[in-house]
Amino acid sequence: MSEPIRTGGCQCGAIRFRISGKIGRPSICHCRMCQKQFGGFFSALVTAPEDGMEWTRGELSYFQSSINIDRGFCSNCGTPMTYRHPGGLELAIGTFDDRIDLQPQIQVNHEARLPWVEKIFDAPVHTDPDFYSRQEAIISFQHPDHDTETWPAKGFRA
């Protein structure tokens, strides 16, 4: 059985990719560089295949975060997309159109995690119905989670 075709891209749609090969193990990284790149508590990444990875729209911009590592992002919308190191290329799980089967299987740099990160999902869930009805009224300019013939997609701003 062949691997499924996977697609993804940045938030605005200026950069898109397609993968036809077997991806690696999804992971979470707690290092400070990943926290800063993603502006969050950790990064969630999966290894891209050596063959079968293609960029189908746009080009990444890169920030060299250390001597042998650079991090790719969309210069248009700022979406963090890649972590490139001597061992290969990692893609941000959040950039995949379908992420349902990309649950991280390992944590790295665990000693650098924020001490409260394991408790964040114990926090109360916001259930105010007015909040959610206001969210539904937001007009999104985010690229849809599928490939489009053109960019920007009709009805979306660049």
Stockholm file with secondary structure:
# STOCKHOLM 1.0

chainA/1-158         MSEPIRTGGCQCGAIRFRISGKIGRPSICHCRMCQKQFGGFFSALVTAPEDGMEWTRGELSYFQSSINIDRGFCSNCGTPMTYRHPGGLELAIGTFDDRIDLQPQIQVNHEARLPWVEKIFDAPVHTDPDFYSRQEAIISFQHPDHDTETWPAKGFRA
#=GR chainA/1-158 SS CCCCCEEEECSSSSSEEEECSCCCCCEEECCHHHHHHHTSSCEEEEECCSSSEEEEECCCEEEEEETTEEEEECTTTCCEEEEEETTEEEEEGGGBSCCTTCCCCEEESGGGSCTTGGGGGGSCCCCCHHHHHHHHTCCCCSCCSSCCSSSSCTTCCC
#=GC SS_cons         CCCCCEEEECSSSSSEEEECSCCCCCEEECCHHHHHHHTSSCEEEEECCSSSEEEEECCCEEEEEETTEEEEECTTTCCEEEEEETTEEEEEGGGBSCCTTCCCCEEESGGGSCTTGGGGGGSCCCCCHHHHHHHHTCCCCSCCSSCCSSSSCTTCCC
//
